[in-house]
Amino acid sequence: MTGQTHDPAILADGDDWRTRDLAAVWHPCTQMREHPDIQPLLPIERGEGAWLIESGGRRILDSGSSWWTNLHGHAEPRIAEAVARQARTLEQVILAGCTHPGAVELAERLLTIAPREPGRAPLSKVFYADNGSAGVEVALKMAFQWFANRGDEPRRTKFVALHNGYHGETLGALAVGDIPLYRRVYAPLLCEAVFAPSPDAYLARDGQSAAGHAEDAADALAHLLDEHAGEICAMILEPRVQCAGGMRMHDPVYLKRVRELCDVHGIFLIADEIAVGFGRTGTLFACEQAPGDTRSGGAGGIQPDLLCLSKGLTGGFLPLATVLATQVLYDGFLDASRERAFLHSHSYTGNPLACAAALASLRIFESDEVLARNRDTAAKMARLAAQVGSHRHVADTRQAGMIVAFELTRDGDRRTPFDPALRVGLQAYRHAVARGVLLRPLGDILYWMPPYCIDDAQLQLLAEVTAEAIGSATACA
């Protein structure tokens, strides 16, 4: 299907929605003064596969999977039916002192498919939360309290995170994030974190490989951990892709080095796979891509001590997060004192409807051979991305599985970014929306992270419109 030019006449009902919205709704991650003129609201009435459909019937290709949550397509009937079936039986029950089949089955299933590392005890417990930020909060608190319960003196109160990383916007998650736009104003409220150089391949020196830069970043991390010996309780990172940081990608050798360093220093490794889990980067979990030990023929992949999952966990249907933990960590909270228990809760912890959606999504992975299909789709995306990336204002085209990003700069050179005041990414967004593609930028970085059901015609439309949007946005820059 080709793109459809925006026609305000078909959005009469949508105009009413937008007027009422602006009178009542405060939108997330938005400067509200930009509505309605700079960024008119899109009145989405329903979804179908990779399409979002406005109230007047216009279709818009959802190239970002609705904030990276949707996996198998909008209104996927198998997940919808699973949620409806569960709603007729049990919609919610307190998970403190109660249990229900969905929470048990989902926990068992996640532990079965979680990353495993030879010679390391597997992840063995699942804690439920409501969303990604909440899941990160859980992991941080678990790591800190485990050492506190043990009575370490001096107390370990710091976390290590990566420059340009992002882990959510609640205060704990924000403290281990390093994107000034989100962090700066709240800095006085945040706990202390130590930031290590990012292994981001975009930062590699001229002539240096992505793996070489990752090794240098790991060496810098080693020095940092030495400097803060006895102070750190955990390190947190996004494996393979720093998503909110501009879809910046790193060589998986970094994951192997980080796992080794955390072991040497006796600190927990928290893998934030909230955005990259469930097939986004080519494997079910990005942690699986770490290289193995070639000398011993060992299998690849690393296993974190705490694994945070959300977004695609339910296929994009309902909010849910999980934190998978090791038995050693879990055992550190077992005591006669309630004060040593993990006294953290959310009202909708382990919600039955969300668990039903997650289980249905996991069944689709098996029945539809999703990962194999994604490999084919990713290859097609790579070919199309190479064409788009030939534009003279594209400084870098990068890909990890079903994620592709285009870095736009003034001269197509990494050293010449556009003046932020030009808002080149926003101009590209506006052009793409008019052509029927939702191409939400990260600054001056455009990216594709579509639902896995995207077909060849939709991919072609996405590539064509992206190329057009880049040309239009940079024409006068």
Buried (B, 14 or more C-beta within 10 A) or exposed (E): EEBBEBEEEBBEEBBEBBEEBBEEEEEEEEEEEEBEEEBBBBBBEEBEBBBBBBBBEBBBBBBBBBBBBBBBBBBBEBBBEBBEEBEEEBEBBEBEEEEBBBBEBBBEBBBEEBBBBEEBEBBBBBBBBBBBBBBBBBBBBBBBBBBBBEEEEEEBEBBBBBBBBBBBBBEBBBBBBBBEEBBEEEEEEBBEBBBBBBBBBBBBEEEEEBBBBBBBBBEBBBEBBEEBEEBBBBBBBBBBBBBBBBBBBBBBBBBBBBBEBBEEBEBBBBBBBBBBBBBBBBBBBBBBBBBBEEEEEEEBBBBBBBBBBBBBBBBBBBBBBBBBBBEEBBEBBEEEEEEBEBEBEBEBBBBBBBBBBBBBBBBBBEEBEBBEEBBEBBEBBEEBBEEBBEBEBBBBBBBBBBBBBBBBBBEBEBEEBBEEEBBBBBBBBBBBBBBBBBBBBBBBBBBBBBBBBBEEEBBBBBBBBBBBBBBBBBEEB
